[in-house]
Amino acid sequence: MIPHTPVNGLYFVCGHQGDILRVLRDDINILPSLGKPVTFFELFDLHSRQKAQQFWDGLHQESAIFDWELNVGIKPLPQVYKFSGFITGGEILITASKQDEVLANMFDELMGMNNEQQNLLRHSEKTLSTLKKVRENKAVDILNEMTQLNNELVNTQRKLMKQNAEINRLNKQLQYINADLEQFTYVASHDLKEPLRMVTGFMELLKTKYGEQLDKKAHSYIDLALDGGNRMQKMIIDLLELSRTGRKNAVKELASLDEILNEVKENIFILIEETRAEIIVKTALPVVAVYRADFTRLLQNLLSNAIKFRKKDIQPVVLVDVKEKEDEWLFSVEDNGIGIGQDKFEKIFEIFARLHSKETYEGTGIGLAVCKKVVEHHGGKIWIESEEGKGSTFYFTIKK
């Protein structure tokens, strides 16, 4: 059971036909009484059910979908919630929340309080200026002005104390949200990894101990189950890597990009040797302030993709370049690979986004999502320029 937090949330488990098997948490009262069987699609009215069906179909095709905006049709809560889900074993875990709205409201409140503080300070400064202009007036008038100013300052101090208390409350609420995200990471790493390891372990044991008693078709089923289990294991590991990106680094450090690039080449040495890939650095690489572990992962993912998505029977060549701008560094990683169509430029940075089948190219579709998160953590942005059959160039910036 996921612990209660101030964030509105709904967590429930479905069968593959859409029937809701059990509710882990429902503190926004979306679900009706479970006195009768309830399905996932009963949460939506006729106008929203088509999009809910698309969410459901996409989930079965991709195994995991995040942050779909669906309009809940149950009265009195006809509101848009963000639905996410992924398939584990024979069940489907689905969540719905308005967490982004909570965070947006928090920051709106903080900005409003900051503006109010600035207005109060400007008013105090104006009052002080007025007091200086009336120095030559009668002592009683000056005393009255000072008394009024003192009262205003006292009131301002009280308001500031009240606002500071509210800021502390919002900070605690943010801590609760982070704790909820940590709990979700724990569910992914522990509650999903361990059952999956048990399933694949028993399948291996079945194949080893009773293999001689099974026919060719049974062996095929076992191999398919093991392959699916291994792919799910990789997806979970990559999800954990994505969740940790940008959180485990304490401070930036000055790092030589030549050293980082050499470390990346050592990490993907086998891939480079097998494909006879050539990595060319067009300009001298600088020493920059980065989160070293994350930046290494960023370059490794981009170089691995540039080599992996190569043309058949053509030696892959990767060009690495960097240009210094006024307040940022502009990097580019260019390849002579298969390229992609312009309509897929945004999709490739999404979690679990795959443009090719797993039989053609290995991977879970999380690598570029990690790259995007690392670049944004460095205060930059990432984008692609590409044309099918003519290679791709990934650009990204980091703040100086």
Buried (B, 14 or more C-beta within 10 A) or exposed (E): EBEEBBBBBBBBBBEEEBBBEEBBBBBBEBBEEEEEEBEBEBBBBEEBBEBBBEBBEBBEEBBBBBEBEBBBBBEEEEBEBBBBBBBBEEEBBBBBBBBEBBBEEBEEBBEEBEEEBEEBEEEBEEBEEEBEEEEEEEEEEBEEBEEEBEEBBEEBEEBBEEBEEEBEEBEEBBEBBEEBBEEBBEBBBEEBBEEBEEBBEEBEEBBEEEEEEBEEEBEEEBEEBBEBBEBBBBBBBBBBBBBBBBEEBEEBEEBEBEEBBEEBBEBBEEBBEEBEBEBEBEEEBEEBBBBBBBBBBBBBBBBBBBBBBBBEEEEBBBBBBBEEEEEBBBBBBBBBBBBBEEEEBEEBBBBBBBBBEEEEEEBBBBBBBBBBBBBBBBEBEBBBBBEEEEBBBBBBBBEE
